[in-house]
Structure formats: C-alpha cells, structure tokens
C-alpha cells in the first residue's frame, strides 16, 4: 500500500500540470480546452483548408472566408453565424 501512494500522488500532479498547460495554450488561442468551446463551423473550416490541397480551385473560398473574418474583427462587428 505504501508503494502505490507515490504513484497516485505523481499521477495527480501530472494531471494537474497537463490541465494547467492546456489552460495556458487555450489563453494563447492555440487549442480549445475547458473554458472555450469550438465554433460550430470549425470542423467545416478545417476540412475546407484540407480540400485546398486536393482541389486548388477551392482556395478562393478559403481566402474569402478569411477576409470576411478579418474585416469583422477590424470593425468590431459580432460574427455572423
């Protein structure tokens, strides 16, 4: 029993550190961890980006979406669903 206590304590510390690392990365906008949720269209946007590798003609759609998002951020308009 005494030899398992350090393993359990170490696992708890490791989980805590992983959680803190996830929150830190979330603050930087790199990932979605606990506090923020991914946007509903995030998966679709990611797939559209991948589609540009196999279908270069789809590149203009991605560029148009990125330009629209940038314009909304500059104007401080709320994003449209």
PDB file with one MODEL, atoms N, CA, C and O in Angstrom:
MODEL        1
ATOM      1  N   UNK A   1       0.826  -1.194   0.000  1.00  0.00           N
ATOM      2  CA  UNK A   1       0.000   0.000   0.000  1.00  0.00           C
ATOM      3  C   UNK A   1       0.865   1.251   0.000  1.00  0.00           C
ATOM      4  O   UNK A   1       0.539   2.247  -0.647  1.00  0.00           O
ATOM      5  N   UNK A   2       1.952   1.189   0.720  1.00  0.00           N
ATOM      6  CA  UNK A   2       2.807   2.364   0.835  1.00  0.00           C
ATOM      7  C   UNK A   2       3.506   2.689  -0.484  1.00  0.00           C
ATOM      8  O   UNK A   2       3.781   3.856  -0.762  1.00  0.00           O
ATOM      9  N   UNK A   3       3.798   1.670  -1.302  1.00  0.00           N
ATOM     10  CA  UNK A   3       4.496   1.940  -2.562  1.00  0.00           C
ATOM     11  C   UNK A   3       3.566   2.497  -3.641  1.00  0.00           C
ATOM     12  O   UNK A   3       4.052   3.077  -4.613  1.00  0.00           O
ATOM     13  N   UNK A   4       2.261   2.343  -3.506  1.00  0.00           N
ATOM     14  CA  UNK A   4       1.352   2.884  -4.519  1.00  0.00           C
ATOM     15  C   UNK A   4       1.013   4.352  -4.271  1.00  0.00           C
ATOM     16  O   UNK A   4       0.588   5.051  -5.191  1.00  0.00           O
ATOM     17  N   UNK A   5       1.195   4.820  -3.052  1.00  0.00           N
ATOM     18  CA  UNK A   5       0.868   6.216  -2.735  1.00  0.00           C
ATOM     19  C   UNK A   5       1.683   7.205  -3.565  1.00  0.00           C
ATOM     20  O   UNK A   5       1.112   8.172  -4.069  1.00  0.00           O
ATOM     21  N   UNK A   6       2.995   7.006  -3.729  1.00  0.00           N
ATOM     22  CA  UNK A   6       3.739   7.963  -4.576  1.00  0.00           C
ATOM     23  C   UNK A   6       3.276   7.940  -6.032  1.00  0.00           C
ATOM     24  O   UNK A   6       3.283   8.977  -6.696  1.00  0.00           O
ATOM     25  N   UNK A   7       2.876   6.776  -6.535  1.00  0.00           N
ATOM     26  CA  UNK A   7       2.392   6.705  -7.911  1.00  0.00           C
ATOM     27  C   UNK A   7       1.090   7.467  -8.081  1.00  0.00           C
ATOM     28  O   UNK A   7       0.909   8.183  -9.066  1.00  0.00           O
ATOM     29  N   UNK A   8       0.197   7.317  -7.138  1.00  0.00           N
ATOM     30  CA  UNK A   8      -1.071   8.037  -7.201  1.00  0.00           C
ATOM     31  C   UNK A   8      -0.842   9.539  -7.074  1.00  0.00           C
ATOM     32  O   UNK A   8      -1.440  10.325  -7.807  1.00  0.00           O
ATOM     33  N   UNK A   9       0.017   9.933  -6.150  1.00  0.00           N
ATOM     34  CA  UNK A   9       0.345  11.352  -5.994  1.00  0.00           C
ATOM     35  C   UNK A   9       0.996  11.921  -7.241  1.00  0.00           C
ATOM     36  O   UNK A   9       0.681  13.032  -7.667  1.00  0.00           O
ATOM     37  N   UNK A  10       1.908  11.149  -7.823  1.00  0.00           N
ATOM     38  CA  UNK A  10       2.567  11.590  -9.055  1.00  0.00           C
ATOM     39  C   UNK A  10       1.591  11.735 -10.207  1.00  0.00           C
ATOM     40  O   UNK A  10       1.697  12.668 -11.003  1.00  0.00           O
ATOM     41  N   UNK A  11       0.629  10.804 -10.298  1.00  0.00           N
ATOM     42  CA  UNK A  11      -0.375  10.882 -11.362  1.00  0.00           C
ATOM     43  C   UNK A  11      -1.251  12.113 -11.184  1.00  0.00           C
ATOM     44  O   UNK A  11      -1.579  12.787 -12.161  1.00  0.00           O
ATOM     45  N   UNK A  12      -1.633  12.413  -9.945  1.00  0.00           N
ATOM     46  CA  UNK A  12      -2.445  13.598  -9.694  1.00  0.00           C
ATOM     47  C   UNK A  12      -1.694  14.873 -10.055  1.00  0.00           C
ATOM     48  O   UNK A  12      -2.264  15.787 -10.650  1.00  0.00           O
ATOM     49  N   UNK A  13      -0.422  14.934  -9.696  1.00  0.00           N
ATOM     50  CA  UNK A  13       0.390  16.103 -10.050  1.00  0.00           C
ATOM     51  C   UNK A  13       0.528  16.219 -11.567  1.00  0.00           C
ATOM     52  O   UNK A  13       0.463  17.320 -12.114  1.00  0.00           O
ATOM     53  N   UNK A  14       0.721  15.081 -12.251  1.00  0.00           N
ATOM     54  CA  UNK A  14       0.846  15.100 -13.710  1.00  0.00           C
ATOM     55  C   UNK A  14      -0.447  15.585 -14.363  1.00  0.00           C
ATOM     56  O   UNK A  14      -0.407  16.394 -15.290  1.00  0.00           O
ATOM     57  N   UNK A  15      -1.593  15.098 -13.887  1.00  0.00           N
ATOM     58  CA  UNK A  15      -2.873  15.557 -14.438  1.00  0.00           C
ATOM     59  C   UNK A  15      -3.072  17.047 -14.203  1.00  0.00           C
ATOM     60  O   UNK A  15      -3.578  17.751 -15.077  1.00  0.00           O
ATOM     61  N   UNK A  16      -2.682  17.529 -13.039  1.00  0.00           N
ATOM     62  CA  UNK A  16      -2.812  18.948 -12.744  1.00  0.00           C
ATOM     63  C   UNK A  16      -1.937  19.773 -13.685  1.00  0.00           C
ATOM     64  O   UNK A  16      -2.378  20.795 -14.211  1.00  0.00           O
ATOM     65  N   UNK A  17      -0.703  19.332 -13.895  1.00  0.00           N
ATOM     66  CA  UNK A  17       0.206  20.074 -14.770  1.00  0.00           C
ATOM     67  C   UNK A  17      -0.275  20.052 -16.224  1.00  0.00           C
ATOM     68  O   UNK A  17      -0.146  21.050 -16.933  1.00  0.00           O
ATOM     69  N   UNK A  18      -0.824  18.926 -16.668  1.00  0.00           N
ATOM     70  CA  UNK A  18      -1.360  18.854 -18.029  1.00  0.00           C
ATOM     71  C   UNK A  18      -2.547  19.801 -18.183  1.00  0.00           C
ATOM     72  O   UNK A  18      -2.700  20.458 -19.213  1.00  0.00           O
ATOM     73  N   UNK A  19      -3.383  19.864 -17.150  1.00  0.00           N
ATOM     74  CA  UNK A  19      -4.528  20.774 -17.182  1.00  0.00           C
ATOM     75  C   UNK A  19      -4.062  22.221 -17.251  1.00  0.00           C
ATOM     76  O   UNK A  19      -4.601  23.004 -18.034  1.00  0.00           O
ATOM     77  N   UNK A  20      -3.082  22.585 -16.455  1.00  0.00           N
ATOM     78  CA  UNK A  20      -2.562  23.961 -16.466  1.00  0.00           C
ATOM     79  C   UNK A  20      -1.936  24.282 -17.820  1.00  0.00           C
ATOM     80  O   UNK A  20      -2.089  25.394 -18.325  1.00  0.00           O
ATOM     81  N   UNK A  21      -1.236  23.322 -18.407  1.00  0.00           N
ATOM     82  CA  UNK A  21      -0.649  23.524 -19.730  1.00  0.00           C
ATOM     83  C   UNK A  21      -1.753  23.738 -20.769  1.00  0.00           C
ATOM     84  O   UNK A  21      -1.624  24.592 -21.646  1.00  0.00           O
ATOM     85  N   UNK A  22      -2.833  22.964 -20.671  1.00  0.00           N
ATOM     86  CA  UNK A  22      -3.960  23.141 -21.588  1.00  0.00           C
ATOM     87  C   UNK A  22      -4.613  24.497 -21.441  1.00  0.00           C
ATOM     88  O   UNK A  22      -4.962  25.124 -22.441  1.00  0.00           O
ATOM     89  N   UNK A  23      -4.785  24.966 -20.214  1.00  0.00           N
ATOM     90  CA  UNK A  23      -5.373  26.296 -19.999  1.00  0.00           C
ATOM     91  C   UNK A  23      -4.465  27.393 -20.525  1.00  0.00           C
ATOM     92  O   UNK A  23      -4.940  28.382 -21.083  1.00  0.00           O
ATOM     93  N   UNK A  24      -3.167  27.222 -20.352  1.00  0.00           N
ATOM     94  CA  UNK A  24      -2.203  28.202 -20.862  1.00  0.00           C
ATOM     95  C   UNK A  24      -2.271  28.266 -22.394  1.00  0.00           C
ATOM     96  O   UNK A  24      -2.274  29.351 -22.975  1.00  0.00           O
ATOM     97  N   UNK A  25      -2.325  27.097 -23.040  1.00  0.00           N
ATOM     98  CA  UNK A  25      -2.405  27.067 -24.504  1.00  0.00           C
ATOM     99  C   UNK A  25      -3.732  27.634 -24.986  1.00  0.00           C
ATOM    100  O   UNK A  25      -3.797  28.244 -26.053  1.00  0.00           O
ATOM    101  N   UNK A  26      -4.791  27.437 -24.203  1.00  0.00           N
ATOM    102  CA  UNK A  26      -6.095  27.991 -24.570  1.00  0.00           C
ATOM    103  C   UNK A  26      -6.090  29.513 -24.501  1.00  0.00           C
ATOM    104  O   UNK A  26      -6.700  30.174 -25.342  1.00  0.00           O
ATOM    105  N   UNK A  27      -5.413  30.068 -23.514  1.00  0.00           N
ATOM    106  CA  UNK A  27      -5.307  31.533 -23.416  1.00  0.00           C
ATOM    107  C   UNK A  27      -4.626  32.115 -24.635  1.00  0.00           C
ATOM    108  O   UNK A  27      -4.965  33.215 -25.069  1.00  0.00           O
ATOM    109  N   UNK A  28      -3.683  31.400 -25.185  1.00  0.00           N
ATOM    110  CA  UNK A  28      -2.960  31.868 -26.366  1.00  0.00           C
ATOM    111  C   UNK A  28      -3.756  31.638 -27.652  1.00  0.00           C
ATOM    112  O   UNK A  28      -3.369  32.119 -28.717  1.00  0.00           O
ATOM    113  N   UNK A  29      -4.862  30.906 -27.557  1.00  0.00           N
ATOM    114  CA  UNK A  29      -5.686  30.666 -28.726  1.00  0.00           C
ATOM    115  C   UNK A  29      -5.238  29.489 -29.565  1.00  0.00           C
ATOM    116  O   UNK A  29      -5.677  29.349 -30.707  1.00  0.00           O
ATOM    117  N   UNK A  30      -4.376  28.637 -29.031  1.00  0.00           N
ATOM    118  CA  UNK A  30      -3.858  27.509 -29.796  1.00  0.00           C
ATOM    119  C   UNK A  30      -4.818  26.332 -29.805  1.00  0.00           C
ATOM    120  O   UNK A  30      -4.920  25.630 -30.811  1.00  0.00           O
ATOM    121  N   UNK A  31      -5.528  26.103 -28.695  1.00  0.00           N
ATOM    122  CA  UNK A  31      -6.426  24.957 -28.582  1.00  0.00           C
ATOM    123  C   UNK A  31      -7.684  25.368 -27.824  1.00  0.00           C
ATOM    124  O   UNK A  31      -7.742  26.443 -27.227  1.00  0.00           O
ATOM    125  N   UNK A  32      -8.675  24.506 -27.858  1.00  0.00           N
ATOM    126  CA  UNK A  32      -9.848  24.658 -27.009  1.00  0.00           C
ATOM    127  C   UNK A  32      -9.718  23.615 -25.915  1.00  0.00           C
ATOM    128  O   UNK A  32      -9.588  22.428 -26.214  1.00  0.00           O
ATOM    129  N   UNK A  33      -9.749  24.029 -24.657  1.00  0.00           N
ATOM    130  CA  UNK A  33      -9.504  23.098 -23.561  1.00  0.00           C
ATOM    131  C   UNK A  33     -10.735  22.962 -22.677  1.00  0.00           C
ATOM    132  O   UNK A  33     -11.515  22.029 -22.869  1.00  0.00           O
ATOM    133  N   UNK A  34     -10.935  23.845 -21.729  1.00  0.00           N
ATOM    134  CA  UNK A  34     -12.065  23.739 -20.806  1.00  0.00           C
ATOM    135  C   UNK A  34     -12.978  24.942 -20.851  1.00  0.00           C
ATOM    136  O   UNK A  34     -14.194  24.789 -20.737  1.00  0.00           O
ATOM    137  N   UNK A  35     -12.448  26.099 -21.009  1.00  0.00           N
ATOM    138  CA  UNK A  35     -13.237  27.326 -20.845  1.00  0.00           C
ATOM    139  C   UNK A  35     -13.933  27.769 -22.114  1.00  0.00           C
ATOM    140  O   UNK A  35     -15.000  28.379 -22.049  1.00  0.00           O
ATOM    141  N   UNK A  36     -13.366  27.484 -23.238  1.00  0.00           N
ATOM    142  CA  UNK A  36     -13.955  27.895 -24.507  1.00  0.00           C
ATOM    143  C   UNK A  36     -14.385  26.653 -25.276  1.00  0.00           C
ATOM    144  O   UNK A  36     -13.818  25.573 -25.112  1.00  0.00           O
ATOM    145  N   UNK A  37     -15.378  26.826 -26.100  1.00  0.00           N
ATOM    146  CA  UNK A  37     -15.847  25.740 -26.951  1.00  0.00           C
ATOM    147  C   UNK A  37     -15.529  26.102 -28.392  1.00  0.00           C
ATOM    148  O   UNK A  37     -15.508  27.274 -28.768  1.00  0.00           O
ATOM    149  N   UNK A  38     -15.286  25.086 -29.179  1.00  0.00           N
ATOM    150  CA  UNK A  38     -15.021  25.299 -30.600  1.00  0.00           C
ATOM    151  C   UNK A  38     -16.279  25.819 -31.277  1.00  0.00           C
ATOM    152  O   UNK A  38     -17.393  25.472 -30.885  1.00  0.00           O
ATOM    153  N   UNK A  39     -16.101  26.628 -32.263  1.00  0.00           N
ATOM    154  CA  UNK A  39     -17.233  27.130 -33.026  1.00  0.00           C
ATOM    155  C   UNK A  39     -17.825  25.988 -33.836  1.00  0.00           C
ATOM    156  O   UNK A  39     -17.129  25.036 -34.190  1.00  0.00           O
ATOM    157  N   UNK A  40     -19.098  26.092 -34.121  1.00  0.00           N
ATOM    158  CA  UNK A  40     -19.761  25.001 -34.825  1.00  0.00           C
ATOM    159  C   UNK A  40     -19.193  24.781 -36.217  1.00  0.00           C
ATOM    160  O   UNK A  40     -19.198  23.651 -36.707  1.00  0.00           O
ATOM    161  N   UNK A  41     -18.711  25.811 -36.854  1.00  0.00           N
ATOM    162  CA  UNK A  41     -18.162  25.676 -38.191  1.00  0.00           C
ATOM    163  C   UNK A  41     -16.678  25.398 -38.220  1.00  0.00           C
ATOM    164  O   UNK A  41     -16.068  25.415 -39.290  1.00  0.00           O
ATOM    165  N   UNK A  42     -16.081  25.141 -37.070  1.00  0.00           N
ATOM    166  CA  UNK A  42     -14.636  24.938 -37.020  1.00  0.00           C
ATOM    167  C   UNK A  42     -14.212  23.700 -37.790  1.00  0.00           C
ATOM    168  O   UNK A  42     -13.198  23.722 -38.488  1.00  0.00           O
ATOM    169  N   UNK A  43     -14.971  22.624 -37.672  1.00  0.00           N
ATOM    170  CA  UNK A  43     -14.620  21.401 -38.388  1.00  0.00           C
ATOM    171  C   UNK A  43     -14.759  21.606 -39.894  1.00  0.00           C
ATOM    172  O   UNK A  43     -13.919  21.149 -40.668  1.00  0.00           O
ATOM    173  N   UNK A  44     -15.814  22.287 -40.300  1.00  0.00           N
ATOM    174  CA  UNK A  44     -16.000  22.561 -41.721  1.00  0.00           C
ATOM    175  C   UNK A  44     -14.881  23.421 -42.291  1.00  0.00           C
ATOM    176  O   UNK A  44     -14.432  23.199 -43.415  1.00  0.00           O
ATOM    177  N   UNK A  45     -14.434  24.396 -41.520  1.00  0.00           N
ATOM    178  CA  UNK A  45     -13.335  25.250 -41.973  1.00  0.00           C
ATOM    179  C   UNK A  45     -12.041  24.452 -42.112  1.00  0.00           C
ATOM    180  O   UNK A  45     -11.279  24.643 -43.059  1.00  0.00           O
ATOM    181  N   UNK A  46     -11.808  23.556 -41.157  1.00  0.00           N
ATOM    182  CA  UNK A  46     -10.601  22.732 -41.220  1.00  0.00           C
ATOM    183  C   UNK A  46     -10.640  21.815 -42.442  1.00  0.00           C
ATOM    184  O   UNK A  46      -9.632  21.644 -43.127  1.00  0.00           O
ATOM    185  N   UNK A  47     -11.792  21.232 -42.709  1.00  0.00           N
ATOM    186  CA  UNK A  47     -11.906  20.368 -43.883  1.00  0.00           C
ATOM    187  C   UNK A  47     -11.766  21.160 -45.178  1.00  0.00           C
ATOM    188  O   UNK A  47     -11.224  20.650 -46.159  1.00  0.00           O
ATOM    189  N   UNK A  48     -12.250  22.406 -45.191  1.00  0.00           N
ATOM    190  CA  UNK A  48     -12.101  23.241 -46.385  1.00  0.00           C
ATOM    191  C   UNK A  48     -10.627  23.546 -46.636  1.00  0.00           C
ATOM    192  O   UNK A  48     -10.178  23.566 -47.782  1.00  0.00           O
ATOM    193  N   UNK A  49      -9.876  23.784 -45.560  1.00  0.00           N
ATOM    194  CA  UNK A  49      -8.441  24.018 -45.705  1.00  0.00           C
ATOM    195  C   UNK A  49      -7.761  22.796 -46.303  1.00  0.00           C
ATOM    196  O   UNK A  49      -6.910  22.929 -47.182  1.00  0.00           O
ATOM    197  N   UNK A  50      -8.130  21.601 -45.831  1.00  0.00           N
ATOM    198  CA  UNK A  50      -7.549  20.378 -46.374  1.00  0.00           C
ATOM    199  C   UNK A  50      -7.962  20.161 -47.827  1.00  0.00           C
ATOM    200  O   UNK A  50      -7.204  19.592 -48.613  1.00  0.00           O
ATOM    201  N   UNK A  51      -9.142  20.606 -48.177  1.00  0.00           N
ATOM    202  CA  UNK A  51      -9.629  20.455 -49.541  1.00  0.00           C
ATOM    203  C   UNK A  51      -8.795  21.270 -50.524  1.00  0.00           C
ATOM    204  O   UNK A  51      -8.695  20.912 -51.698  1.00  0.00           O
ATOM    205  N   UNK A  52      -8.207  22.341 -50.061  1.00  0.00           N
ATOM    206  CA  UNK A  52      -7.408  23.171 -50.972  1.00  0.00           C
ATOM    207  C   UNK A  52      -6.160  22.440 -51.463  1.00  0.00           C
ATOM    208  O   UNK A  52      -5.605  22.793 -52.503  1.00  0.00           O
ATOM    209  N   UNK A  53      -5.715  21.419 -50.719  1.00  0.00           N
ATOM    210  CA  UNK A  53      -4.554  20.655 -51.178  1.00  0.00           C
ATOM    211  C   UNK A  53      -4.905  19.781 -52.369  1.00  0.00           C
ATOM    212  O   UNK A  53      -4.110  19.641 -53.298  1.00  0.00           O
ATOM    213  N   UNK A  54      -6.098  19.192 -52.344  1.00  0.00           N
ATOM    214  CA  UNK A  54      -6.501  18.313 -53.439  1.00  0.00           C
ATOM    215  C   UNK A  54      -7.239  19.054 -54.538  1.00  0.00           C
ATOM    216  O   UNK A  54      -7.283  18.585 -55.675  1.00  0.00           O
ATOM    217  N   UNK A  55      -7.823  20.209 -54.218  1.00  0.00           N
ATOM    218  CA  UNK A  55      -8.599  20.979 -55.186  1.00  0.00           C
ATOM    219  C   UNK A  55      -8.181  22.442 -55.091  1.00  0.00           C
ATOM    220  O   UNK A  55      -8.796  23.207 -54.349  1.00  0.00           O
ATOM    221  N   UNK A  56      -7.160  22.841 -55.819  1.00  0.00           N
ATOM    222  CA  UNK A  56      -6.672  24.214 -55.715  1.00  0.00           C
ATOM    223  C   UNK A  56      -7.715  25.273 -56.075  1.00  0.00           C
ATOM    224  O   UNK A  56      -7.573  26.429 -55.675  1.00  0.00           O
ATOM    225  N   UNK A  57      -8.741  24.910 -56.807  1.00  0.00           N
ATOM    226  CA  UNK A  57      -9.777  25.874 -57.173  1.00  0.00           C
ATOM    227  C   UNK A  57     -10.574  26.323 -55.952  1.00  0.00           C
ATOM    228  O   UNK A  57     -11.214  27.373 -55.996  1.00  0.00           O
ATOM    229  N   UNK A  58     -10.552  25.562 -54.878  1.00  0.00           N
ATOM    230  CA  UNK A  58     -11.300  25.914 -53.662  1.00  0.00           C
ATOM    231  C   UNK A  58     -10.552  26.947 -52.823  1.00  0.00           C
ATOM    232  O   UNK A  58     -11.082  27.401 -51.809  1.00  0.00           O
ATOM    233  N   UNK A  59      -9.363  27.323 -53.206  1.00  0.00           N
ATOM    234  CA  UNK A  59      -8.559  28.274 -52.442  1.00  0.00           C
ATOM    235  C   UNK A  59      -9.250  29.618 -52.317  1.00  0.00           C
ATOM    236  O   UNK A  59      -9.144  30.263 -51.274  1.00  0.00           O
ATOM    237  N   UNK A  60      -9.951  30.057 -53.346  1.00  0.00           N
ATOM    238  CA  UNK A  60     -10.604  31.373 -53.290  1.00  0.00           C
ATOM    239  C   UNK A  60     -11.709  31.409 -52.231  1.00  0.00           C
ATOM    240  O   UNK A  60     -11.978  32.468 -51.663  1.00  0.00           O
ATOM    241  N   UNK A  61     -12.350  30.272 -51.957  1.00  0.00           N
ATOM    242  CA  UNK A  61     -13.394  30.224 -50.933  1.00  0.00           C
ATOM    243  C   UNK A  61     -12.771  30.439 -49.555  1.00  0.00           C
ATOM    244  O   UNK A  61     -13.303  31.188 -48.736  1.00  0.00           O
ATOM    245  N   UNK A  62     -11.657  29.785 -49.307  1.00  0.00           N
ATOM    246  CA  UNK A  62     -10.966  29.922 -48.022  1.00  0.00           C
ATOM    247  C   UNK A  62     -10.480  31.352 -47.838  1.00  0.00           C
ATOM    248  O   UNK A  62     -10.609  31.920 -46.754  1.00  0.00           O
ATOM    249  N   UNK A  63      -9.926  31.930 -48.887  1.00  0.00           N
ATOM    250  CA  UNK A  63      -9.437  33.303 -48.795  1.00  0.00           C
ATOM    251  C   UNK A  63     -10.577  34.287 -48.547  1.00  0.00           C
ATOM    252  O   UNK A  63     -10.413  35.246 -47.793  1.00  0.00           O
ATOM    253  N   UNK A  64     -11.718  34.061 -49.169  1.00  0.00           N
ATOM    254  CA  UNK A  64     -12.871  34.949 -48.971  1.00  0.00           C
ATOM    255  C   UNK A  64     -13.376  34.864 -47.526  1.00  0.00           C
ATOM    256  O   UNK A  64     -13.707  35.886 -46.927  1.00  0.00           O
ATOM    257  N   UNK A  65     -13.436  33.650 -46.966  1.00  0.00           N
ATOM    258  CA  UNK A  65     -13.880  33.498 -45.583  1.00  0.00           C
ATOM    259  C   UNK A  65     -12.909  34.172 -44.622  1.00  0.00           C
ATOM    260  O   UNK A  65     -13.326  34.846 -43.679  1.00  0.00           O
ATOM    261  N   UNK A  66     -11.607  33.988 -44.864  1.00  0.00           N
ATOM    262  CA  UNK A  66     -10.611  34.618 -44.005  1.00  0.00           C
ATOM    263  C   UNK A  66     -10.692  36.142 -44.082  1.00  0.00           C
ATOM    264  O   UNK A  66     -10.563  36.824 -43.065  1.00  0.00           O
ATOM    265  N   UNK A  67     -10.903  36.674 -45.284  1.00  0.00           N
ATOM    266  CA  UNK A  67     -11.012  38.124 -45.447  1.00  0.00           C
ATOM    267  C   UNK A  67     -12.251  38.661 -44.729  1.00  0.00           C
ATOM    268  O   UNK A  67     -12.208  39.740 -44.138  1.00  0.00           O
ATOM    269  N   UNK A  68     -13.346  37.916 -44.779  1.00  0.00           N
ATOM    270  CA  UNK A  68     -14.576  38.346 -44.109  1.00  0.00           C
ATOM    271  C   UNK A  68     -14.387  38.358 -42.591  1.00  0.00           C
ATOM    272  O   UNK A  68     -14.821  39.292 -41.917  1.00  0.00           O
ATOM    273  N   UNK A  69     -13.738  37.321 -42.057  1.00  0.00           N
ATOM    274  CA  UNK A  69     -13.477  37.273 -40.614  1.00  0.00           C
ATOM    275  C   UNK A  69     -12.569  38.420 -40.184  1.00  0.00           C
ATOM    276  O   UNK A  69     -12.796  39.035 -39.142  1.00  0.00           O
ATOM    277  N   UNK A  70     -11.552  38.707 -40.975  1.00  0.00           N
ATOM    278  CA  UNK A  70     -10.632  39.788 -40.651  1.00  0.00           C
ATOM    279  C   UNK A  70     -11.350  41.131 -40.675  1.00  0.00           C
ATOM    280  O   UNK A  70     -11.119  41.977 -39.810  1.00  0.00           O
ATOM    281  N   UNK A  71     -12.211  41.328 -41.651  1.00  0.00           N
ATOM    282  CA  UNK A  71     -12.965  42.583 -41.746  1.00  0.00           C
ATOM    283  C   UNK A  71     -13.896  42.753 -40.552  1.00  0.00           C
ATOM    284  O   UNK A  71     -14.033  43.858 -40.027  1.00  0.00           O
ATOM    285  N   UNK A  72     -14.542  41.662 -40.113  1.00  0.00           N
ATOM    286  CA  UNK A  72     -15.425  41.741 -38.947  1.00  0.00           C
ATOM    287  C   UNK A  72     -14.640  42.068 -37.681  1.00  0.00           C
ATOM    288  O   UNK A  72     -15.112  42.820 -36.828  1.00  0.00           O
ATOM    289  N   UNK A  73     -13.456  41.510 -37.563  1.00  0.00           N
ATOM    290  CA  UNK A  73     -12.619  41.815 -36.385  1.00  0.00           C
ATOM    291  C   UNK A  73     -12.177  43.273 -36.386  1.00  0.00           C
ATOM    292  O   UNK A  73     -12.145  43.922 -35.341  1.00  0.00           O
ATOM    293  N   UNK A  74     -11.838  43.782 -37.565  1.00  0.00           N
ATOM    294  CA  UNK A  74     -11.395  45.170 -37.646  1.00  0.00           C
ATOM    295  C   UNK A  74     -12.531  46.133 -37.336  1.00  0.00           C
ATOM    296  O   UNK A  74     -12.302  47.193 -36.754  1.00  0.00           O
ATOM    297  N   UNK A  75     -13.744  45.778 -37.716  1.00  0.00           N
ATOM    298  CA  UNK A  75     -14.893  46.647 -37.485  1.00  0.00           C
ATOM    299  C   UNK A  75     -15.541  46.395 -36.129  1.00  0.00           C
ATOM    300  O   UNK A  75     -16.495  47.083 -35.764  1.00  0.00           O
ATOM    301  N   UNK A  76     -15.044  45.435 -35.393  1.00  0.00           N
ATOM    302  CA  UNK A  76     -15.610  45.042 -34.101  1.00  0.00           C
ATOM    303  C   UNK A  76     -17.069  44.626 -34.206  1.00  0.00           C
ATOM    304  O   UNK A  76     -17.837  44.772 -33.255  1.00  0.00           O
ATOM    305  N   UNK A  77     -17.443  44.109 -35.365  1.00  0.00           N
ATOM    306  CA  UNK A  77     -18.789  43.582 -35.560  1.00  0.00           C
ATOM    307  C   UNK A  77     -18.857  42.189 -34.936  1.00  0.00           C
ATOM    308  O   UNK A  77     -17.869  41.455 -34.948  1.00  0.00           O
ATOM    309  N   UNK A  78     -20.004  41.827 -34.398  1.00  0.00           N
ATOM    310  CA  UNK A  78     -20.139  40.462 -33.913  1.00  0.00           C
ATOM    311  C   UNK A  78     -20.134  39.494 -35.103  1.00  0.00           C
ATOM    312  O   UNK A  78     -20.671  39.827 -36.160  1.00  0.00           O
ATOM    313  N   UNK A  79     -19.547  38.320 -34.954  1.00  0.00           N
ATOM    314  CA  UNK A  79     -19.516  37.390 -36.069  1.00  0.00           C
ATOM    315  C   UNK A  79     -20.905  36.885 -36.429  1.00  0.00           C
ATOM    316  O   UNK A  79     -21.759  36.702 -35.561  1.00  0.00           O
ATOM    317  N   UNK A  80     -21.114  36.666 -37.698  1.00  0.00           N
ATOM    318  CA  UNK A  80     -22.398  36.168 -38.165  1.00  0.00           C
ATOM    319  C   UNK A  80     -22.336  34.658 -38.238  1.00  0.00           C
ATOM    320  O   UNK A  80     -21.340  34.098 -38.696  1.00  0.00           O
ATOM    321  N   UNK A  81     -23.392  33.988 -37.790  1.00  0.00           N
ATOM    322  CA  UNK A  81     -23.376  32.510 -37.824  1.00  0.00           C
ATOM    323  C   UNK A  81     -23.435  31.949 -39.204  1.00  0.00           C
ATOM    324  O   UNK A  81     -23.428  30.730 -39.376  1.00  0.00           O
TER     325      UNK A  81
ENDMDL
END
